[in-house]
Amino acid sequence: MLKNFYNYLAIPEASGKKIGLFRTLAAIFGGLIVAYLGMTLVAFLLPMKVSQSGIISIMFNTFAWACTATWIALSYTKLSALLKVLIPTVIFSISLYVLY
């Protein structure tokens, strides 16, 4: 069963012109999660007051979300789109956990 699921995710779609619902939803929501976690990490890492770095993070969040969503949507397979969501999410979450 897992092998069938892996093959379903790993095999590219027949028509490469259509993005598909899975990659679209992964790009929108995964890009949002990755962008928010990344901007929260940036707010912690900038050597400024939290309020000032928070404003900078909010301003760049839309740009980061758009870039991340495009990066995820242009994935070749569903598996690569899923990994492009999960790996940065885990890395940013662990980094925030360590810093907080």
Biopython code that builds the backbone (N, CA, C, O; Angstrom):
import numpy as np
from Bio.PDB.StructureBuilder import StructureBuilder

atoms = [
    (1, "MET", "N", (0.812, -1.187, 0.000)),
    (1, "MET", "CA", (0.000, 0.000, 0.000)),
    (1, "MET", "C", (0.865, 1.264, 0.000)),
    (1, "MET", "O", (0.594, 2.211, -0.738)),
    (2, "LEU", "N", (1.907, 1.267, 0.836)),
    (2, "LEU", "CA", (2.791, 2.433, 0.862)),
    (2, "LEU", "C", (3.545, 2.595, -0.447)),
    (2, "LEU", "O", (3.808, 3.712, -0.893)),
    (3, "LYS", "N", (3.892, 1.456, -1.063)),
    (3, "LYS", "CA", (4.604, 1.530, -2.330)),
    (3, "LYS", "C", (3.702, 2.128, -3.413)),
    (3, "LYS", "O", (4.159, 2.918, -4.240)),
    (4, "ASN", "N", (2.424, 1.749, -3.405)),
    (4, "ASN", "CA", (1.485, 2.334, -4.367)),
    (4, "ASN", "C", (1.320, 3.832, -4.134)),
    (4, "ASN", "O", (1.272, 4.615, -5.082)),
    (5, "PHE", "N", (1.235, 4.222, -2.868)),
    (5, "PHE", "CA", (1.106, 5.644, -2.536)),
    (5, "PHE", "C", (2.361, 6.407, -2.941)),
    (5, "PHE", "O", (2.273, 7.515, -3.469)),
    (6, "TYR", "N", (3.534, 5.813, -2.694)),
    (6, "TYR", "CA", (4.792, 6.449, -3.095)),
    (6, "TYR", "C", (4.851, 6.597, -4.616)),
    (6, "TYR", "O", (5.244, 7.647, -5.125)),
    (7, "ASN", "N", (4.462, 5.547, -5.338)),
    (7, "ASN", "CA", (4.467, 5.626, -6.801)),
    (7, "ASN", "C", (3.476, 6.672, -7.305)),
    (7, "ASN", "O", (3.741, 7.361, -8.289)),
    (8, "TYR", "N", (2.337, 6.788, -6.629)),
    (8, "TYR", "CA", (1.353, 7.804, -7.007)),
    (8, "TYR", "C", (1.939, 9.206, -6.857)),
    (8, "TYR", "O", (1.705, 10.077, -7.695)),
    (9, "LEU", "N", (2.698, 9.416, -5.792)),
    (9, "LEU", "CA", (3.292, 10.733, -5.569)),
    (9, "LEU", "C", (4.526, 10.976, -6.434)),
    (9, "LEU", "O", (4.785, 12.108, -6.842)),
    (10, "ALA", "N", (5.283, 9.927, -6.713)),
    (10, "ALA", "CA", (6.567, 10.095, -7.397)),
    (10, "ALA", "C", (6.442, 10.179, -8.917)),
    (10, "ALA", "O", (7.321, 10.733, -9.577)),
    (11, "ILE", "N", (5.365, 9.638, -9.480)),
    (11, "ILE", "CA", (5.212, 9.647, -10.936)),
    (11, "ILE", "C", (4.638, 10.998, -11.367)),
    (11, "ILE", "O", (3.620, 11.434, -10.830)),
    (12, "PRO", "N", (5.282, 11.664, -12.332)),
    (12, "PRO", "CA", (4.762, 12.955, -12.789)),
    (12, "PRO", "C", (3.406, 12.792, -13.480)),
    (12, "PRO", "O", (3.072, 11.718, -13.979)),
    (13, "GLU", "N", (2.647, 13.866, -13.498)),
    (13, "GLU", "CA", (1.341, 13.837, -14.134)),
    (13, "GLU", "C", (1.498, 13.724, -15.644)),
    (13, "GLU", "O", (2.505, 14.149, -16.211)),
    (14, "ALA", "N", (0.488, 13.144, -16.286)),
    (14, "ALA", "CA", (0.557, 12.903, -17.731)),
    (14, "ALA", "C", (0.646, 14.213, -18.509)),
    (14, "ALA", "O", (1.420, 14.319, -19.460)),
    (15, "SER", "N", (-0.127, 15.187, -18.119)),
    (15, "SER", "CA", (-0.070, 16.462, -18.819)),
    (15, "SER", "C", (0.707, 17.449, -17.963)),
    (15, "SER", "O", (0.258, 17.827, -16.880)),
    (16, "GLY", "N", (1.840, 17.855, -18.433)),
    (16, "GLY", "CA", (2.680, 18.771, -17.676)),
    (16, "GLY", "C", (2.207, 20.214, -17.728)),
    (16, "GLY", "O", (2.744, 21.069, -17.023)),
    (17, "LYS", "N", (1.203, 20.493, -18.559)),
    (17, "LYS", "CA", (0.716, 21.862, -18.674)),
    (17, "LYS", "C", (-0.200, 22.235, -17.524)),
    (17, "LYS", "O", (-0.327, 23.413, -17.192)),
    (18, "LYS", "N", (-0.838, 21.252, -16.915)),
    (18, "LYS", "CA", (-1.739, 21.517, -15.797)),
    (18, "LYS", "C", (-0.986, 21.332, -14.491)),
    (18, "LYS", "O", (-0.245, 20.363, -14.325)),
    (19, "ILE", "N", (-1.174, 22.251, -13.576)),
    (19, "ILE", "CA", (-0.495, 22.157, -12.286)),
    (19, "ILE", "C", (-1.158, 21.101, -11.421)),
    (19, "ILE", "O", (-0.456, 20.316, -10.783)),
    (20, "GLY", "N", (-2.452, 21.054, -11.375)),
    (20, "GLY", "CA", (-3.152, 20.067, -10.575)),
    (20, "GLY", "C", (-3.551, 20.618, -9.220)),
    (20, "GLY", "O", (-2.947, 21.560, -8.706)),
    (21, "LEU", "N", (-4.578, 20.011, -8.657)),
    (21, "LEU", "CA", (-5.124, 20.479, -7.390)),
    (21, "LEU", "C", (-4.150, 20.266, -6.241)),
    (21, "LEU", "O", (-4.024, 21.128, -5.371)),
    (22, "PHE", "N", (-3.460, 19.128, -6.225)),
    (22, "PHE", "CA", (-2.540, 18.827, -5.124)),
    (22, "PHE", "C", (-1.420, 19.852, -5.050)),
    (22, "PHE", "O", (-1.144, 20.404, -3.984)),
    (23, "ARG", "N", (-0.781, 20.103, -6.174)),
    (23, "ARG", "CA", (0.324, 21.065, -6.173)),
    (23, "ARG", "C", (-0.167, 22.489, -5.931)),
    (23, "ARG", "O", (0.548, 23.298, -5.340)),
    (24, "THR", "N", (-1.381, 22.799, -6.382)),
    (24, "THR", "CA", (-1.935, 24.129, -6.128)),
    (24, "THR", "C", (-2.172, 24.350, -4.644)),
    (24, "THR", "O", (-1.781, 25.380, -4.095)),
    (25, "LEU", "N", (-2.815, 23.383, -3.991)),
    (25, "LEU", "CA", (-3.072, 23.511, -2.555)),
    (25, "LEU", "C", (-1.777, 23.470, -1.746)),
    (25, "LEU", "O", (-1.628, 24.193, -0.762)),
    (26, "ALA", "N", (-0.845, 22.618, -2.170)),
    (26, "ALA", "CA", (0.449, 22.566, -1.485)),
    (26, "ALA", "C", (1.189, 23.890, -1.645)),
    (26, "ALA", "O", (1.848, 24.350, -0.712)),
    (27, "ALA", "N", (1.083, 24.500, -2.816)),
    (27, "ALA", "CA", (1.762, 25.778, -3.042)),
    (27, "ALA", "C", (1.139, 26.889, -2.209)),
    (27, "ALA", "O", (1.855, 27.701, -1.624)),
    (28, "ILE", "N", (-0.185, 26.931, -2.149)),
    (28, "ILE", "CA", (-0.840, 28.019, -1.414)),
    (28, "ILE", "C", (-0.617, 27.879, 0.081)),
    (28, "ILE", "O", (-0.083, 28.783, 0.724)),
    (29, "PHE", "N", (-1.029, 26.741, 0.633)),
    (29, "PHE", "CA", (-0.968, 26.585, 2.084)),
    (29, "PHE", "C", (0.443, 26.259, 2.578)),
    (29, "PHE", "O", (0.860, 26.748, 3.628)),
    (30, "GLY", "N", (1.169, 25.445, 1.836)),
    (30, "GLY", "CA", (2.546, 25.154, 2.219)),
    (30, "GLY", "C", (3.432, 26.376, 2.107)),
    (30, "GLY", "O", (4.287, 26.615, 2.960)),
    (31, "GLY", "N", (3.224, 27.158, 1.043)),
    (31, "GLY", "CA", (3.980, 28.400, 0.908)),
    (31, "GLY", "C", (3.687, 29.374, 2.025)),
    (31, "GLY", "O", (4.581, 30.076, 2.497)),
    (32, "LEU", "N", (2.426, 29.420, 2.453)),
    (32, "LEU", "CA", (2.052, 30.300, 3.558)),
    (32, "LEU", "C", (2.721, 29.867, 4.858)),
    (32, "LEU", "O", (3.245, 30.699, 5.598)),
    (33, "ILE", "N", (2.703, 28.574, 5.133)),
    (33, "ILE", "CA", (3.321, 28.064, 6.365)),
    (33, "ILE", "C", (4.827, 28.312, 6.356)),
    (33, "ILE", "O", (5.390, 28.790, 7.341)),
    (34, "VAL", "N", (5.471, 27.988, 5.245)),
    (34, "VAL", "CA", (6.924, 28.174, 5.151)),
    (34, "VAL", "C", (7.280, 29.661, 5.241)),
    (34, "VAL", "O", (8.259, 30.021, 5.895)),
    (35, "ALA", "N", (6.502, 30.520, 4.596)),
    (35, "ALA", "CA", (6.785, 31.960, 4.640)),
    (35, "ALA", "C", (6.613, 32.514, 6.050)),
    (35, "ALA", "O", (7.448, 33.296, 6.507)),
    (36, "TYR", "N", (5.549, 32.125, 6.746)),
    (36, "TYR", "CA", (5.348, 32.619, 8.110)),
    (36, "TYR", "C", (6.435, 32.124, 9.056)),
    (36, "TYR", "O", (6.944, 32.889, 9.875)),
    (37, "LEU", "N", (6.791, 30.853, 8.946)),
    (37, "LEU", "CA", (7.854, 30.339, 9.816)),
    (37, "LEU", "C", (9.188, 31.014, 9.505)),
    (37, "LEU", "O", (9.947, 31.345, 10.416)),
    (38, "GLY", "N", (9.472, 31.216, 8.218)),
    (38, "GLY", "CA", (10.709, 31.887, 7.836)),
    (38, "GLY", "C", (10.767, 33.326, 8.304)),
    (38, "GLY", "O", (11.807, 33.788, 8.773)),
    (39, "MET", "N", (9.670, 34.030, 8.181)),
    (39, "MET", "CA", (9.650, 35.425, 8.621)),
    (39, "MET", "C", (9.686, 35.532, 10.142)),
    (39, "MET", "O", (10.240, 36.492, 10.677)),
    (40, "THR", "N", (9.108, 34.568, 10.844)),
    (40, "THR", "CA", (9.222, 34.554, 12.304)),
    (40, "THR", "C", (10.667, 34.318, 12.716)),
    (40, "THR", "O", (11.156, 34.928, 13.666)),
    (41, "LEU", "N", (11.342, 33.436, 12.003)),
    (41, "LEU", "CA", (12.755, 33.187, 12.279)),
    (41, "LEU", "C", (13.590, 34.431, 11.982)),
    (41, "LEU", "O", (14.520, 34.747, 12.724)),
    (42, "VAL", "N", (13.262, 35.134, 10.904)),
    (42, "VAL", "CA", (13.973, 36.373, 10.578)),
    (42, "VAL", "C", (13.760, 37.414, 11.674)),
    (42, "VAL", "O", (14.686, 38.143, 12.029)),
    (43, "ALA", "N", (12.539, 37.483, 12.211)),
    (43, "ALA", "CA", (12.256, 38.444, 13.280)),
    (43, "ALA", "C", (13.094, 38.151, 14.521)),
    (43, "ALA", "O", (13.509, 39.075, 15.220)),
    (44, "PHE", "N", (13.346, 36.870, 14.799)),
    (44, "PHE", "CA", (14.186, 36.516, 15.946)),
    (44, "PHE", "C", (15.664, 36.780, 15.673)),
    (44, "PHE", "O", (16.401, 37.156, 16.585)),
    (45, "LEU", "N", (16.101, 36.590, 14.442)),
    (45, "LEU", "CA", (17.528, 36.677, 14.136)),
    (45, "LEU", "C", (18.024, 38.100, 13.888)),
    (45, "LEU", "O", (19.210, 38.371, 14.069)),
    (46, "LEU", "N", (17.142, 39.012, 13.479)),
    (46, "LEU", "CA", (17.586, 40.383, 13.229)),
    (46, "LEU", "C", (17.980, 41.058, 14.540)),
    (46, "LEU", "O", (17.266, 40.942, 15.535)),
    (47, "PRO", "N", (19.110, 41.761, 14.547)),
    (47, "PRO", "CA", (19.552, 42.410, 15.789)),
    (47, "PRO", "C", (18.844, 43.746, 16.021)),
    (47, "PRO", "O", (19.489, 44.792, 16.093)),
    (48, "MET", "N", (17.532, 43.704, 16.135)),
    (48, "MET", "CA", (16.728, 44.901, 16.366)),
    (48, "MET", "C", (15.722, 44.596, 17.458)),
    (48, "MET", "O", (15.660, 43.480, 17.975)),
    (49, "LYS", "N", (14.942, 45.598, 17.796)),
    (49, "LYS", "CA", (13.835, 45.355, 18.701)),
    (49, "LYS", "C", (12.831, 44.439, 18.004)),
    (49, "LYS", "O", (12.741, 44.412, 16.777)),
    (50, "VAL", "N", (12.093, 43.704, 18.795)),
    (50, "VAL", "CA", (11.142, 42.756, 18.221)),
    (50, "VAL", "C", (10.069, 43.476, 17.410)),
    (50, "VAL", "O", (9.625, 42.960, 16.384)),
    (51, "SER", "N", (9.651, 44.644, 17.847)),
    (51, "SER", "CA", (8.614, 45.373, 17.109)),
    (51, "SER", "C", (9.121, 45.830, 15.737)),
    (51, "SER", "O", (8.389, 45.759, 14.749)),
    (52, "GLN", "N", (10.368, 46.296, 15.676)),
    (52, "GLN", "CA", (10.920, 46.734, 14.395)),
    (52, "GLN", "C", (11.170, 45.556, 13.463)),
    (52, "GLN", "O", (10.849, 45.629, 12.277)),
    (53, "SER", "N", (11.732, 44.480, 13.980)),
    (53, "SER", "CA", (11.974, 43.323, 13.122)),
    (53, "SER", "C", (10.666, 42.655, 12.726)),
    (53, "SER", "O", (10.588, 42.030, 11.668)),
    (54, "GLY", "N", (9.637, 42.777, 13.559)),
    (54, "GLY", "CA", (8.321, 42.255, 13.201)),
    (54, "GLY", "C", (7.718, 42.998, 12.028)),
    (54, "GLY", "O", (7.084, 42.395, 11.162)),
    (55, "ILE", "N", (7.913, 44.312, 11.999)),
    (55, "ILE", "CA", (7.404, 45.111, 10.882)),
    (55, "ILE", "C", (8.127, 44.737, 9.593)),
    (55, "ILE", "O", (7.496, 44.624, 8.542)),
    (56, "ILE", "N", (9.428, 44.547, 9.661)),
    (56, "ILE", "CA", (10.184, 44.134, 8.477)),
    (56, "ILE", "C", (9.723, 42.761, 8.006)),
    (56, "ILE", "O", (9.584, 42.528, 6.805)),
    (57, "SER", "N", (9.489, 41.858, 8.940)),
    (57, "SER", "CA", (9.026, 40.520, 8.581)),
    (57, "SER", "C", (7.653, 40.559, 7.924)),
    (57, "SER", "O", (7.409, 39.829, 6.963)),
    (58, "ILE", "N", (6.766, 41.389, 8.423)),
    (58, "ILE", "CA", (5.426, 41.495, 7.835)),
    (58, "ILE", "C", (5.503, 42.068, 6.421)),
    (58, "ILE", "O", (4.761, 41.637, 5.538)),
    (59, "MET", "N", (6.391, 43.032, 6.201)),
    (59, "MET", "CA", (6.511, 43.624, 4.870)),
    (59, "MET", "C", (7.042, 42.614, 3.856)),
    (59, "MET", "O", (6.587, 42.591, 2.713)),
    (60, "PHE", "N", (7.984, 41.795, 4.255)),
    (60, "PHE", "CA", (8.565, 40.830, 3.328)),
    (60, "PHE", "C", (7.801, 39.512, 3.269)),
    (60, "PHE", "O", (8.122, 38.658, 2.442)),
    (61, "ASN", "N", (6.801, 39.327, 4.124)),
    (61, "ASN", "CA", (6.085, 38.056, 4.161)),
    (61, "ASN", "C", (5.340, 37.780, 2.860)),
    (61, "ASN", "O", (5.330, 36.642, 2.390)),
    (62, "THR", "N", (4.723, 38.790, 2.272)),
    (62, "THR", "CA", (3.988, 38.598, 1.023)),
    (62, "THR", "C", (4.928, 38.183, -0.098)),
    (62, "THR", "O", (4.610, 37.294, -0.888)),
    (63, "PHE", "N", (6.071, 38.821, -0.164)),
    (63, "PHE", "CA", (7.061, 38.463, -1.185)),
    (63, "PHE", "C", (7.581, 37.046, -0.968)),
    (63, "PHE", "O", (7.729, 36.281, -1.921)),
    (64, "ALA", "N", (7.855, 36.701, 0.279)),
    (64, "ALA", "CA", (8.344, 35.352, 0.579)),
    (64, "ALA", "C", (7.278, 34.309, 0.272)),
    (64, "ALA", "O", (7.596, 33.227, -0.223)),
    (65, "TRP", "N", (6.022, 34.620, 0.558)),
    (65, "TRP", "CA", (4.936, 33.690, 0.270)),
    (65, "TRP", "C", (4.813, 33.465, -1.233)),
    (65, "TRP", "O", (4.646, 32.330, -1.679)),
    (66, "ALA", "N", (4.894, 34.538, -2.014)),
    (66, "ALA", "CA", (4.785, 34.410, -3.467)),
    (66, "ALA", "C", (5.942, 33.596, -4.040)),
    (66, "ALA", "O", (5.736, 32.739, -4.900)),
    (67, "CYS", "N", (7.137, 33.859, -3.572)),
    (67, "CYS", "CA", (8.303, 33.109, -4.062)),
    (67, "CYS", "C", (8.223, 31.638, -3.678)),
    (67, "CYS", "O", (8.509, 30.762, -4.494)),
    (68, "THR", "N", (7.838, 31.370, -2.441)),
    (68, "THR", "CA", (7.747, 29.992, -1.975)),
    (68, "THR", "C", (6.634, 29.247, -2.697)),
    (68, "THR", "O", (6.810, 28.089, -3.074)),
    (69, "ALA", "N", (5.496, 29.894, -2.894)),
    (69, "ALA", "CA", (4.385, 29.247, -3.591)),
    (69, "ALA", "C", (4.752, 28.936, -5.040)),
    (69, "ALA", "O", (4.388, 27.880, -5.558)),
    (70, "THR", "N", (5.460, 29.836, -5.687)),
    (70, "THR", "CA", (5.905, 29.575, -7.057)),
    (70, "THR", "C", (6.905, 28.431, -7.099)),
    (70, "THR", "O", (6.843, 27.584, -7.990)),
    (71, "TRP", "N", (7.820, 28.401, -6.150)),
    (71, "TRP", "CA", (8.821, 27.336, -6.067)),
    (71, "TRP", "C", (8.153, 25.978, -5.873)),
    (71, "TRP", "O", (8.570, 24.991, -6.479)),
    (72, "ILE", "N", (7.128, 25.919, -5.040)),
    (72, "ILE", "CA", (6.427, 24.661, -4.793)),
    (72, "ILE", "C", (5.565, 24.284, -5.993)),
    (72, "ILE", "O", (5.527, 23.115, -6.375)),
    (73, "ALA", "N", (4.878, 25.240, -6.587)),
    (73, "ALA", "CA", (3.978, 24.948, -7.704)),
    (73, "ALA", "C", (4.726, 24.449, -8.932)),
    (73, "ALA", "O", (4.163, 23.705, -9.734)),
    (74, "LEU", "N", (5.964, 24.840, -9.090)),
    (74, "LEU", "CA", (6.742, 24.409, -10.251)),
    (74, "LEU", "C", (7.440, 23.073, -10.045)),
    (74, "LEU", "O", (8.339, 22.716, -10.807)),
    (75, "SER", "N", (7.038, 22.343, -9.032)),
    (75, "SER", "CA", (7.619, 21.029, -8.781)),
    (75, "SER", "C", (7.241, 20.068, -9.901)),
    (75, "SER", "O", (6.172, 20.174, -10.502)),
    (76, "TYR", "N", (8.133, 19.140, -10.161)),
    (76, "TYR", "CA", (7.919, 18.187, -11.246)),
    (76, "TYR", "C", (6.922, 17.101, -10.853)),
    (76, "TYR", "O", (6.128, 16.656, -11.682)),
    (77, "THR", "N", (6.960, 16.676, -9.602)),
    (77, "THR", "CA", (6.052, 15.632, -9.123)),
    (77, "THR", "C", (5.353, 16.093, -7.851)),
    (77, "THR", "O", (5.713, 17.105, -7.249)),
    (78, "LYS", "N", (4.345, 15.323, -7.462)),
    (78, "LYS", "CA", (3.636, 15.623, -6.218)),
    (78, "LYS", "C", (4.534, 15.373, -5.017)),
    (78, "LYS", "O", (4.445, 16.079, -4.012)),
    (79, "LEU", "N", (5.395, 14.376, -5.117)),
    (79, "LEU", "CA", (6.313, 14.071, -4.020)),
    (79, "LEU", "C", (7.293, 15.215, -3.794)),
    (79, "LEU", "O", (7.561, 15.587, -2.651)),
    (80, "SER", "N", (7.822, 15.767, -4.861)),
    (80, "SER", "CA", (8.758, 16.885, -4.687)),
    (80, "SER", "C", (8.041, 18.118, -4.135)),
    (80, "SER", "O", (8.634, 18.881, -3.372)),
    (81, "ALA", "N", (6.779, 18.324, -4.509)),
    (81, "ALA", "CA", (6.015, 19.438, -3.936)),
    (81, "ALA", "C", (5.796, 19.222, -2.446)),
    (81, "ALA", "O", (5.909, 20.158, -1.655)),
    (82, "LEU", "N", (5.486, 17.994, -2.066)),
    (82, "LEU", "CA", (5.279, 17.683, -0.653)),
    (82, "LEU", "C", (6.566, 17.848, 0.140)),
    (82, "LEU", "O", (6.545, 18.360, 1.259)),
    (83, "LEU", "N", (7.681, 17.421, -0.427)),
    (83, "LEU", "CA", (8.966, 17.571, 0.259)),
    (83, "LEU", "C", (9.385, 19.037, 0.357)),
    (83, "LEU", "O", (10.019, 19.438, 1.333)),
    (84, "LYS", "N", (9.034, 19.835, -0.651)),
    (84, "LYS", "CA", (9.363, 21.263, -0.606)),
    (84, "LYS", "C", (8.548, 22.002, 0.441)),
    (84, "LYS", "O", (8.901, 23.113, 0.834)),
    (85, "VAL", "N", (7.465, 21.396, 0.894)),
    (85, "VAL", "CA", (6.698, 21.965, 2.001)),
    (85, "VAL", "C", (7.227, 21.447, 3.329)),
    (85, "VAL", "O", (7.437, 22.223, 4.261)),
    (86, "LEU", "N", (7.442, 20.143, 3.419)),
    (86, "LEU", "CA", (7.773, 19.525, 4.702)),
    (86, "LEU", "C", (9.183, 19.848, 5.192)),
    (86, "LEU", "O", (9.367, 20.138, 6.375)),
    (87, "ILE", "N", (10.162, 19.805, 4.325)),
    (87, "ILE", "CA", (11.552, 19.989, 4.765)),
    (87, "ILE", "C", (11.803, 21.408, 5.305)),
    (87, "ILE", "O", (12.354, 21.536, 6.399)),
    (88, "PRO", "N", (11.421, 22.484, 4.585)),
    (88, "PRO", "CA", (11.618, 23.813, 5.189)),
    (88, "PRO", "C", (10.776, 24.035, 6.442)),
    (88, "PRO", "O", (11.204, 24.731, 7.363)),
    (89, "THR", "N", (9.573, 23.445, 6.479)),
    (89, "THR", "CA", (8.730, 23.586, 7.667)),
    (89, "THR", "C", (9.398, 22.966, 8.883)),
    (89, "THR", "O", (9.407, 23.560, 9.961)),
    (90, "VAL", "N", (9.952, 21.785, 8.714)),
    (90, "VAL", "CA", (10.634, 21.117, 9.831)),
    (90, "VAL", "C", (11.881, 21.890, 10.240)),
    (90, "VAL", "O", (12.140, 22.059, 11.432)),
    (91, "ILE", "N", (12.650, 22.358, 9.276)),
    (91, "ILE", "CA", (13.878, 23.095, 9.589)),
    (91, "ILE", "C", (13.563, 24.398, 10.323)),
    (91, "ILE", "O", (14.193, 24.709, 11.334)),
    (92, "PHE", "N", (12.589, 25.159, 9.818)),
    (92, "PHE", "CA", (12.229, 26.413, 10.482)),
    (92, "PHE", "C", (11.620, 26.165, 11.854)),
    (92, "PHE", "O", (11.880, 26.922, 12.789)),
    (93, "SER", "N", (10.812, 25.113, 11.988)),
    (93, "SER", "CA", (10.191, 24.817, 13.285)),
    (93, "SER", "C", (11.234, 24.436, 14.323)),
    (93, "SER", "O", (11.167, 24.891, 15.465)),
    (94, "ILE", "N", (12.193, 23.611, 13.942)),
    (94, "ILE", "CA", (13.252, 23.222, 14.876)),
    (94, "ILE", "C", (14.110, 24.432, 15.236)),
    (94, "ILE", "O", (14.498, 24.597, 16.392)),
    (95, "SER", "N", (14.404, 25.273, 14.255)),
    (95, "SER", "CA", (15.200, 26.476, 14.533)),
    (95, "SER", "C", (14.477, 27.412, 15.493)),
    (95, "SER", "O", (15.093, 27.969, 16.402)),
    (96, "LEU", "N", (13.183, 27.586, 15.296)),
    (96, "LEU", "CA", (12.410, 28.435, 16.206)),
    (96, "LEU", "C", (12.319, 27.823, 17.592)),
    (96, "LEU", "O", (12.359, 28.541, 18.591)),
    (97, "TYR", "N", (12.200, 26.514, 17.664)),
    (97, "TYR", "CA", (12.140, 25.842, 18.961)),
    (97, "TYR", "C", (13.452, 26.023, 19.725)),
    (97, "TYR", "O", (13.448, 26.251, 20.935)),
    (98, "VAL", "N", (14.573, 25.919, 19.008)),
    (98, "VAL", "CA", (15.883, 26.076, 19.646)),
    (98, "VAL", "C", (16.086, 27.525, 20.097)),
    (98, "VAL", "O", (16.606, 27.761, 21.187)),
    (99, "LEU", "N", (15.688, 28.488, 19.280)),
    (99, "LEU", "CA", (15.892, 29.894, 19.620)),
    (99, "LEU", "C", (14.938, 30.398, 20.690)),
    (99, "LEU", "O", (15.269, 31.325, 21.429)),
    (100, "TYR", "N", (13.766, 29.802, 20.778)),
    (100, "TYR", "CA", (12.784, 30.297, 21.739)),
    (100, "TYR", "C", (13.026, 29.650, 23.078)),
    (100, "TYR", "O", (12.306, 29.929, 24.037)),
]
sb = StructureBuilder()
sb.init_structure("model")
sb.init_model(0)
sb.init_chain("A")
sb.init_seg("    ")
for serial, (resi, resn, name, xyz) in enumerate(atoms, 1):
    if name == "N":
        sb.init_residue(resn, " ", resi, " ")
    sb.init_atom(name, np.array(xyz, "f"), 0.0, 1.0, " ", f" {name:<3s}", serial, name[0])
structure = sb.get_structure()
